[in-house]
């Protein structure tokens, strides 16, 4: 009975994801795109739904192929969706692969403080999973600098956490390099 209920829930989530993907195809209809991203964002707020949403790789591939200009008016919903997905380490590879960090670098000037907070959360989550080289390749350092320039007092502790994570990863990288080097 429980397995059947879980399967019904997964089927329902999968169907909504398919409908959302169809809605995203109509980029010229802003309301349809917003509704599609909103449905995905709301569903992704429940951790149990995230694996099923992430299975629909076509959604993220499609979004990654769009330009920042095409996505700017949908930035809030997109950033919220990506933040929710970033809470699961299983999705970090996909988020890095489709270069969403690079996309956010282009969007950051056009979004508000709440979106800035979400982007910072995304960076912290992905850096924890050691994608350092790939993230810096997507200009993550420029996002960090832009957030520091905003001078949000409540961001300082989160930015310090992020910098600590980066320093630890750099230390591990140096330590691993030295331990494998023969003298």
ChimeraX attribute file (.defattr): number of C-alpha atoms within 10 A of each C-alpha:
attribute: neighborCount
match mode: 1-to-1
recipient: residues
	/A:1	6
	/A:2	7
	/A:3	8
	/A:4	9
	/A:5	10
	/A:6	11
	/A:7	12
	/A:8	12
	/A:9	14
	/A:10	17
	/A:11	13
	/A:12	12
	/A:13	20
	/A:14	18
	/A:15	12
	/A:16	17
	/A:17	24
	/A:18	17
	/A:19	13
	/A:20	21
	/A:21	21
	/A:22	14
	/A:23	19
	/A:24	21
	/A:25	15
	/A:26	12
	/A:27	15
	/A:28	10
	/A:29	11
	/A:30	15
	/A:31	13
	/A:32	17
	/A:33	23
	/A:34	21
	/A:35	16
	/A:36	23
	/A:37	26
	/A:38	19
	/A:39	18
	/A:40	26
	/A:41	23
	/A:42	14
	/A:43	20
	/A:44	24
	/A:45	16
	/A:46	10
	/A:47	13
	/A:48	11
	/A:49	18
	/A:50	22
	/A:51	15
	/A:52	17
	/A:53	22
	/A:54	18
	/A:55	13
	/A:56	14
	/A:57	10
	/A:58	13
	/A:59	20
	/A:60	18
	/A:61	15
	/A:62	13
	/A:63	19
	/A:64	18
	/A:65	11
	/A:66	12
	/A:67	12
	/A:68	18
	/A:69	12
	/A:70	13
	/A:71	19
	/A:72	18
	/A:73	16
	/A:74	20
	/A:75	23
	/A:76	21
	/A:77	22
	/A:78	23
	/A:79	24
	/A:80	23
	/A:81	21
	/A:82	22
	/A:83	25
	/A:84	23
	/A:85	26
	/A:86	22
	/A:87	19
	/A:88	14
	/A:89	13
	/A:90	14
	/A:91	19
	/A:92	21
	/A:93	15
	/A:94	17
	/A:95	21
	/A:96	17
	/A:97	14
	/A:98	16
	/A:99	18
	/A:100	21
	/A:101	25
	/A:102	20
	/A:103	21
	/A:104	24
	/A:105	19
	/A:106	17
	/A:107	21
	/A:108	19
	/A:109	13
	/A:110	13
	/A:111	16
	/A:112	11
	/A:113	13
	/A:114	12
	/A:115	21
	/A:116	25
	/A:117	18
	/A:118	18
	/A:119	23
	/A:120	20
	/A:121	19
	/A:122	23
	/A:123	20
	/A:124	21
	/A:125	20
	/A:126	23
	/A:127	22
	/A:128	16
	/A:129	14
	/A:130	17
	/A:131	15
	/A:132	18
	/A:133	10
	/A:134	16
	/A:135	21
	/A:136	15
	/A:137	14
	/A:138	19
	/A:139	16
	/A:140	21
	/A:141	13
	/A:142	15
	/A:143	24
	/A:144	19
	/A:145	11
	/A:146	15
	/A:147	21
	/A:148	14
	/A:149	9
	/A:150	12
	/A:151	10
	/A:152	12
	/A:153	8
	/A:154	9
	/A:155	17
	/A:156	13
	/A:157	10
	/A:158	14
	/A:159	19
	/A:160	11
	/A:161	13
	/A:162	20
	/A:163	15
	/A:164	13
	/A:165	19
	/A:166	17
	/A:167	12
	/A:168	14
	/A:169	18
	/A:170	14
	/A:171	12
	/A:172	12
	/A:173	14
	/A:174	11
	/A:175	12
	/A:176	11
	/A:177	11
	/A:178	11
	/A:179	9
	/A:180	8
	/A:181	8
	/A:182	6
	/A:183	4
